[in-house]
Amino acid sequence: MSPQHFDILLEKVSPIIAKKDTTFRRPISPETRLTITLRYLASGDSYRSLMLLFRNTNHLWKSCKYSNFRLIEQVPRTQNEWNKIAEDYYVQWQFPNCLGALDGKHITIRCPSNSGSLNFNYKHTFSVVLMALTDANYKLIYIDVGCKGRISDGGVFNRCSLYQAIENNSLNIPPPRSLPGSNVVAPFVIVADDAFALRPYLMKPFNFRGQDQSEQIYNYRLSRARRMVESTFGMLASKFRLLRTTIELSEQNVKLCVLAICSIHNWLATIDPESYLALEINQEETLDNLGGVANEQSISNERGKNIQEIFKTYFTCEGQVPWQYEMI
């Protein structure tokens, strides 16, 4: 973060985190409060290290809490907003009618007291889950954080507010439309990995056993769009090293930290995308490195299978791209 961006952020949060002077002592300045918060989120330093560096860490969590910009309010609510996201996915990643890429990330934490195995995950660590939906420009358009680590990604999705909103048709998602260059009508969908159940609005890969060429192409095209959420998680962990550590905080404070990280990420990706989103990852595209497959097997419904077949056929006919056969 540049000094100019720090000043802008400080101006946004200062009215909330500033404290009044008293006859006993002067309060910690908003600048110091914000600096401590950003230092902790970016480095994951221990309390001892922060204490030696700033001589005070007592107000860290108030700063962290108020640095959250209420990311949940950024979920699209109009058809024009959803259409803009779908257009970006088609132009940049050649996946039409796509409303976002969905996945979960385990945030490693210290084992909470009296929690038993509720937070113990398949990676043999204790965690809470960050469920995120991202657009084609590495920005988060929905997050849910705090679900117990033992629950699978599909289970977390079934419990989050995004699932309820889609099922209740309260997000004002546009009606189905023709795929580009084709007369075939398909609904708007979210792309995800094999940990999720196939639904009419959620596309996942075909089973990786016994695939024919058309299924391999479909999996490549879907994974190419789905990697946006994987890359976003990678950037979060790269910019905010706290996510690479075992966080020694309560679950509530871990949630506050993750919310603050996601909000700052979106803010920086919006005001300075050229420098903040400069990727230092290998962009080589092959079917093998476009994302793993979870072990969970999900039950597909017939309507979801039919829509999956529509996209599979489209990617080998009107919607094919010249390089796709070289990537499988």
Buried (B, 14 or more C-beta within 10 A) or exposed (E): BEEEBBEEBBEBBBEEBEEEEEEEEEBBBBBBBBBBBBBBBBBBBEEEBBEEBBEEBEBBBBBBBBBBBEBBEBBBEEBEBBBBBBBBBBEBBBBBBBBBBBBBBBBBBBBBEEBEEBBBBEEEBBBBBBBBBBBBBBBBBBBBBBBBBBBBBBBBBBBBEBBEBBEEEEBEBBEBBEBEEBEBEBBBBBBBBBBBBBBBBBBBBBEEEEBEEBBBBBBBBBBBBBBBBBBBBBBBBEBBBBBEBEBEBBBEBBBBBBBBBBBBBBBBBEEBEEEBBEEEEEEEBEBEEBBEBBEBEBEBEEEBEEBBBBBBBBBBEEBBEEEBEEBB
